[in-house]
């Protein structure tokens, strides 16, 4: 990862409790206390966990179509549904917005970033697939009373 972070600019660091995000956060902020939030976890893909998109489509075409069409009633087999994922990540967005720290760094997953961008920007959750989130990149928001502005997407540094 060629990510460059000016750690002195960051007042607090949060991460999904999942191993890969915590490892990345610890590499980037080795001397910081990293707070985990369950609400920052990626959606639970259930039986589709570890499948490629092609494999999921091949194994369960009808359900796959609902997922691709962003059906808000969609649920992964034996996993999480979009409604609960949206509610969980909205809690995370509110908790982070209400933190006293000014500059917060969050390490999480592409799906979580996409849906949280929708929450912060006041977009319907169905717009989440309009964001292309790259692994190991930084996206940033400027929060203000009543809203937010997207100030960076897939950047190499902050």
C-alpha positions in Angstrom: 0.0 0.0 0.0 1.5 3.4 -1.0 -0.8 5.4 1.2 0.7 8.4 2.8 -1.0 9.8 5.9 0.0 12.9 7.9 -0.8 11.3 11.3 -0.3 14.5 13.2 -3.5 15.8 11.5 -5.6 13.0 12.9 -7.3 13.4 16.4 -8.9 9.9 16.6 -8.7 6.6 14.8 -11.6 4.2 14.4 -11.7 0.8 12.7 -13.9 -2.1 11.9 -13.1 -4.9 14.3 -12.3 -7.2 11.4 -8.7 -8.4 11.2 -7.6 -6.8 7.9 -8.9 -3.3 8.8 -7.3 -3.4 12.3 -4.0 -4.5 10.8 -4.0 -1.7 8.3 -5.0 0.9 11.0 -2.1 -0.4 13.2 0.4 -0.1 10.4 -0.7 3.5 9.6 -1.1 4.5 13.2 1.4 2.4 15.2 1.4 4.8 18.2 -2.3 5.6 18.4 -5.1 4.0 20.3 -7.5 2.6 17.7 -11.1 2.4 18.7 -13.1 -0.4 17.1 -16.8 0.0 16.2 -18.9 -3.1 15.3 -21.1 -0.8 13.3 -18.2 -0.3 10.8 -18.1 -4.0 9.8 -18.7 -4.9 6.2 -22.1 -6.4 5.3 -22.4 -10.1 6.3 -22.4 -11.9 3.0 -23.5 -15.2 4.7 -23.2 -18.1 2.3 -21.7 -15.8 -0.3 -18.7 -15.0 1.8 -15.5 -15.8 -0.1 -17.3 -16.3 -3.4 -16.4 -14.3 -6.4 -19.1 -12.3 -8.1 -19.2 -14.9 -10.9 -19.6 -17.7 -8.4 -22.4 -16.0 -6.6 -24.2 -15.3 -9.9 -23.8 -18.9 -11.0 -24.9 -20.4 -7.7 -27.9 -18.2 -7.1 -28.8 -16.2 -10.2 -32.3 -15.0 -9.0 -31.0 -13.6 -5.7 -27.9 -12.2 -7.5 -30.2 -10.1 -9.8 -32.0 -8.6 -6.7 -28.6 -7.7 -5.2 -27.4 -6.1 -8.5 -30.7 -4.1 -8.8 -30.1 -2.7 -5.3 -33.3 -4.2 -4.0 -33.6 -2.7 -0.5 -35.4 -5.9 0.6 -32.4 -8.0 -0.5 -30.7 -10.2 2.0 -27.6 -12.4 1.6 -28.5 -16.1 2.2 -27.8 -16.7 5.9 -26.4 -13.2 6.1 -27.4 -9.6 6.5 -30.0 -7.8 4.6 -29.6 -4.3 3.2 -32.1 -2.7 5.6 -30.1 -3.9 8.7 -26.8 -3.0 7.0 -28.1 0.5 6.3 -29.4 0.9 9.9 -26.2 -0.3 11.4 -24.0 2.0 9.3 -26.3 4.9 9.9 -25.7 4.4 13.7 -21.9 4.5 12.9 -22.3 7.7 10.9 -24.2 9.5 13.7 -21.8 8.3 16.4 -18.8 9.5 14.4 -20.5 12.9 13.5 -21.1 13.5 17.2 -17.5 12.9 18.3 -15.7 15.8 19.9 -12.6 15.3 17.8 -12.3 17.4 14.6 -10.3 15.1 12.4 -11.2 11.4 12.5 -9.7 8.6 10.4 -11.9 5.5 9.8 -10.6 2.2 8.6 -13.4 0.1 7.1 -14.6 -1.8 4.1 -15.7 -0.6 0.6 -19.4 -1.4 1.1 -19.4 0.4 4.4 -17.7 3.4 2.9 -20.2 3.5 0.1 -23.3 3.4 2.3 -21.8 5.8 4.8 -21.1 8.3 2.0 -24.8 8.0 1.2 -25.8 8.6 4.8 -23.6 11.7 5.2 -24.4 13.2 1.8 -28.1 12.8 2.2 -28.4 10.3 -0.8 -30.7 7.3 -1.0 -28.8 4.1 -0.1 -29.6 2.9 -3.6 -26.9 5.3 -4.8 -24.1 3.4 -3.0 -23.1 1.5 -6.1 -22.3 4.8 -7.9 -19.2 5.1 -5.7 -16.1 3.1 -6.8 -14.1 2.6 -3.6 -10.5 1.4 -4.2 -8.7 -0.8 -1.6 -6.0 1.1 0.3 -7.2 4.6 -0.7 -8.5 7.5 1.3 -11.9 9.1 0.9 -12.7 12.2 2.9 -15.7 14.3 3.9 -16.1 17.8 5.3 -18.9 17.6 7.8 -20.9 20.7 8.8 -24.2 21.4 10.6 -26.9 19.6 8.6 -24.7 18.1 5.9 -21.5 17.1 4.4 -19.3 17.6 1.3 -17.2 15.0 -0.4 -13.7 16.4 -0.4 -11.8 13.4 -1.7 -12.3 10.0 -3.2 -9.7 7.3 -3.6 -6.7 9.5 -2.8 -3.2 8.3 -2.0 -2.6 10.7 0.8 -4.0 13.1 3.3 
